Amino acid sequence: MLRKRVIVCLDVRDGKTTKGIKFAENVDIGDPVEMAEAYYHAGVDELVFYDITASAERRGIMLDVVRRVAERIFVPFAVGGGIASVDDMRAVLLAGAEKVSVNSQAVRNPEIISVGARRFGSQCIVLAMDAKADPRVPSGYRVVIDGGRVETDLDARAWACRAVELGAGEIVVNAIDTDGVKNGYEITLTRMIAEAVGVPVVASGGAGAPEHLREVLVDGKADAALVASMVHFGEYSIPTIKQYLETHGVPVRASVAPF
């Protein structure tokens, strides 16, 4: 088994890290720059920064926050929210991110994936897909956009496959039904996407205990697991999670010593 990644997600609204349940009832919990640095020193493998209202508000991402985070961490860092053009991608990468994450804007304009992949390489382009259970679509899961506010006609599995064809180098599967609930990831959805595409898949939404990561990394066939609430509120630490995974037969990456 290839070594798995543990990724921390920082949802940011109005310059503050925030967390909700099923994309609602958000509360502010801290400064994203300080939190990013703390997770870096704790040994996180990667960080993801989502400006969660940028797309719905039709505005650009907060590049000043991206720059300040990038100055203080030395692990891969993905940024998403409000990225609507290749120029936006370039600005985020120049601000210090290693990857750009597209979601709502990619649904509206799929060509942004292919153009971005040609300009910057597929390894830089991440599709973040928000999906919820819906028996009316073939896979049983429908894609939603604008922070869960708008349903689309897209089937989750079909959209993931299309995005990879266009050049996406990674898929983040955000399960709305389990987001923030802390009862475990959406295993069926994650495994379905992982089996359908030939690029790394990151599971997102539902982590509440280290066992949930083991389940999604093994049974869900994810390459990485994204966590938020379980570490933001101090219930578990990155070292504790990694130690649990190693002890239970899931190889993880060694933490990079801060310098």
C-alpha positions as CSV (number, residue, x, y, z in Angstrom):
1,M,0.0,0.0,0.0
2,L,1.3,3.4,-0.9
3,R,1.8,5.9,1.9
4,K,-1.4,7.9,2.6
5,R,-1.7,11.6,3.3
6,V,-3.4,13.4,6.2
7,I,-4.6,16.8,5.1
8,V,-6.1,19.6,7.1
9,C,-8.7,21.8,5.6
10,L,-9.1,25.5,6.5
11,D,-12.4,26.9,5.4
12,V,-12.1,30.7,5.5
13,R,-14.9,33.3,5.6
14,D,-14.2,37.0,6.0
15,G,-10.6,36.3,6.8
16,K,-11.4,33.8,9.6
17,T,-11.2,30.1,9.7
18,T,-14.8,28.8,10.1
19,K,-16.5,25.4,10.4
20,G,-20.1,24.3,9.9
21,I,-22.2,21.2,9.6
22,K,-23.4,20.1,6.1
23,F,-22.2,23.5,4.8
24,A,-24.4,25.4,7.2
25,E,-24.3,26.9,10.8
26,N,-20.7,28.1,10.4
27,V,-18.9,29.5,13.4
28,D,-15.6,31.3,13.3
29,I,-12.8,29.4,15.1
30,G,-9.5,31.2,14.5
31,D,-6.9,32.9,12.4
32,P,-6.1,30.8,9.3
33,V,-2.4,31.9,9.2
34,E,-1.8,31.0,12.8
35,M,-3.7,27.7,12.4
36,A,-1.8,26.8,9.3
37,E,1.5,27.3,11.0
38,A,0.4,25.2,14.0
39,Y,-0.7,22.3,11.8
40,Y,2.6,22.5,9.9
41,H,4.6,22.2,13.1
42,A,2.3,19.3,14.2
43,G,3.4,17.3,11.1
44,V,0.5,17.6,8.7
45,D,1.2,16.4,5.2
46,E,-0.7,19.1,3.3
47,L,-3.1,21.9,3.9
48,V,-6.1,23.0,1.9
49,F,-7.4,26.6,2.1
50,Y,-11.0,27.2,0.8
51,D,-12.4,30.7,0.6
52,I,-15.9,29.3,1.0
53,T,-17.9,32.4,0.0
54,A,-15.8,33.7,-2.9
55,S,-17.7,31.8,-5.6
56,A,-21.2,32.6,-4.3
57,E,-20.2,36.3,-3.9
58,R,-18.6,36.3,-7.4
59,R,-15.4,37.7,-6.1
60,G,-11.7,36.8,-6.2
61,I,-9.8,34.9,-3.5
62,M,-8.1,36.7,-0.6
63,L,-4.5,36.6,-1.9
64,D,-3.1,38.4,1.1
65,V,-4.1,35.5,3.3
66,V,-2.6,33.0,0.8
67,R,0.7,34.9,0.9
68,R,0.9,35.0,4.7
69,V,0.1,31.3,5.0
70,A,2.7,30.4,2.3
71,E,5.4,32.3,4.1
72,R,5.0,30.3,7.2
73,I,4.5,26.7,6.1
74,F,6.7,24.3,4.1
75,V,4.3,21.6,3.0
76,P,2.1,21.4,-0.1
77,F,-0.7,23.9,0.1
78,A,-3.8,24.0,-2.1
79,V,-6.1,27.0,-2.5
80,G,-9.6,27.2,-3.8
81,G,-12.7,29.4,-3.8
82,G,-13.4,32.1,-6.4
83,I,-10.8,30.9,-9.0
84,A,-12.5,31.8,-12.2
85,S,-9.7,32.1,-14.8
86,V,-6.2,31.0,-15.6
87,D,-5.1,34.4,-14.4
88,D,-6.6,33.7,-11.0
89,M,-4.7,30.4,-11.0
90,R,-1.5,32.1,-11.8
91,A,-2.0,34.7,-9.1
92,V,-2.6,31.9,-6.5
93,L,0.4,30.0,-7.5
94,L,2.6,33.1,-7.5
95,A,1.2,33.9,-4.0
96,G,2.8,30.6,-2.8
97,A,0.3,27.8,-3.3
98,E,1.4,24.5,-4.9
99,K,-2.0,23.6,-6.2
100,V,-5.2,25.4,-7.2
101,S,-8.6,23.9,-6.5
102,V,-11.6,24.5,-8.7
103,N,-15.1,23.7,-8.0
104,S,-18.1,25.8,-8.9
105,Q,-16.3,27.7,-11.6
106,A,-15.2,24.5,-13.2
107,V,-18.8,23.3,-13.5
108,R,-19.7,26.6,-15.2
109,N,-16.6,26.6,-17.4
110,P,-15.0,23.1,-17.6
111,E,-12.3,24.5,-20.0
112,I,-10.6,26.2,-17.0
113,I,-9.4,22.7,-16.1
114,S,-7.8,21.9,-19.5
115,V,-6.3,25.3,-19.9
116,G,-4.9,25.3,-16.4
117,A,-3.4,21.8,-16.9
118,R,-1.7,22.9,-20.1
119,R,-0.3,26.1,-18.5
120,F,0.8,24.8,-15.1
121,G,0.6,21.0,-15.3
122,S,-2.0,18.5,-14.2
123,Q,-0.3,18.2,-10.8
124,C,-1.4,21.7,-10.0
125,I,-5.1,21.3,-10.9
126,V,-7.4,19.9,-8.3
127,L,-11.1,19.3,-8.8
128,A,-13.0,19.8,-5.5
129,M,-16.4,18.2,-6.0
130,D,-19.3,18.8,-3.6
131,A,-21.8,16.0,-3.9
132,K,-24.9,14.7,-2.0
133,A,-27.0,11.6,-2.3
134,D,-29.7,11.8,-4.9
135,P,-31.3,8.7,-6.4
136,R,-32.4,10.7,-9.5
137,V,-28.9,10.6,-11.0
138,P,-27.2,7.4,-12.3
139,S,-24.5,7.1,-9.6
140,G,-26.8,8.1,-6.8
141,Y,-24.9,11.3,-6.1
142,R,-25.5,14.8,-7.5
143,V,-22.9,17.6,-7.8
144,V,-23.8,20.9,-6.1
145,I,-22.0,24.2,-6.3
146,D,-21.7,27.6,-4.6
147,G,-21.1,26.1,-1.2
148,G,-24.0,23.6,-1.4
149,R,-26.5,26.3,-2.4
150,V,-27.1,25.3,-6.0
151,E,-27.9,21.8,-7.4
152,T,-26.6,20.9,-10.9
153,D,-27.6,18.3,-13.4
154,L,-24.2,16.7,-13.1
155,D,-23.7,13.1,-11.9
156,A,-20.8,12.9,-9.5
157,R,-19.0,9.9,-11.0
158,A,-19.5,11.2,-14.6
159,W,-18.2,14.7,-13.6
160,A,-15.1,13.3,-11.8
161,C,-14.2,11.2,-14.9
162,R,-14.8,14.2,-17.2
163,A,-12.6,16.4,-15.1
164,V,-9.7,13.9,-15.2
165,E,-10.1,13.7,-19.0
166,L,-9.8,17.5,-19.1
167,G,-6.6,17.4,-17.1
168,A,-7.4,17.4,-13.3
169,G,-4.6,15.8,-11.4
170,E,-6.5,15.1,-8.2
171,I,-10.1,14.9,-7.0
172,V,-11.3,16.0,-3.6
173,V,-14.6,14.4,-2.9
174,N,-16.6,16.6,-0.5
175,A,-19.6,14.7,0.8
176,I,-22.2,17.2,2.0
177,D,-24.3,14.6,3.8
178,T,-21.5,13.8,6.2
179,D,-19.7,17.2,6.4
180,G,-19.0,18.2,9.9
181,V,-21.2,15.5,11.4
182,K,-18.1,13.5,12.6
183,N,-19.7,10.1,12.2
184,G,-17.4,9.0,9.4
185,Y,-16.7,9.7,5.7
186,E,-19.1,8.8,2.9
187,I,-17.4,5.5,2.0
188,T,-19.6,4.5,-0.9
189,L,-19.2,7.8,-2.7
190,T,-15.4,7.9,-2.1
191,R,-14.8,4.4,-3.3
192,M,-16.9,4.9,-6.4
193,I,-14.9,7.9,-7.4
194,A,-11.6,6.3,-6.5
195,E,-12.4,3.2,-8.7
196,A,-13.6,5.4,-11.6
197,V,-10.6,7.7,-12.0
198,G,-6.8,7.2,-12.4
199,V,-5.7,10.1,-10.3
200,P,-5.4,10.5,-6.5
201,V,-8.7,10.9,-4.6
202,V,-9.0,12.9,-1.3
203,A,-11.8,12.0,1.0
204,S,-13.5,15.0,2.7
205,G,-16.5,15.4,5.0
206,G,-17.2,13.4,8.2
207,A,-14.0,12.7,10.0
208,G,-14.6,12.4,13.8
209,A,-12.1,9.8,14.9
210,P,-8.9,8.2,13.6
211,E,-10.8,5.0,12.8
212,H,-12.8,7.0,10.2
213,L,-9.6,7.8,8.4
214,R,-8.6,4.2,8.4
215,E,-11.9,3.2,7.0
216,V,-11.9,5.7,4.1
217,L,-8.2,5.1,3.2
218,V,-8.7,1.3,3.2
219,D,-12.3,0.5,2.4
220,G,-12.9,3.8,0.6
221,K,-9.7,3.4,-1.4
222,A,-8.8,7.1,-0.9
223,D,-5.3,8.3,-1.3
224,A,-5.6,10.9,1.3
225,A,-8.1,12.0,4.0
226,L,-9.0,15.5,4.8
227,V,-9.8,16.5,8.4
228,A,-11.1,19.6,10.0
229,S,-13.5,19.6,13.0
230,M,-11.7,16.7,14.8
231,V,-8.5,18.7,14.9
232,H,-9.8,22.2,14.9
233,F,-11.6,21.6,18.2
234,G,-8.7,19.8,19.9
235,E,-10.3,16.3,20.0
236,Y,-7.3,14.8,18.2
237,S,-3.9,15.9,17.0
238,I,-2.1,15.1,13.8
239,P,0.6,13.0,15.5
240,T,-2.2,11.0,17.3
241,I,-4.0,10.4,14.0
242,K,-0.8,9.3,12.2
243,Q,0.2,7.0,15.0
244,Y,-3.2,5.3,15.0
245,L,-3.0,4.7,11.2
246,E,0.5,3.2,11.4
247,T,-0.5,1.0,14.3
248,H,-3.5,-0.2,12.3
249,G,-1.7,-1.1,9.2
250,V,-2.1,2.1,7.1
251,P,1.3,3.5,6.1
252,V,1.5,7.3,6.3
253,R,4.1,9.8,5.3
254,A,6.8,10.7,7.8
255,S,6.3,14.2,9.1
256,V,8.7,16.8,7.7
257,A,10.7,18.4,10.5
258,P,10.1,22.2,10.5
259,F,13.1,24.4,9.8
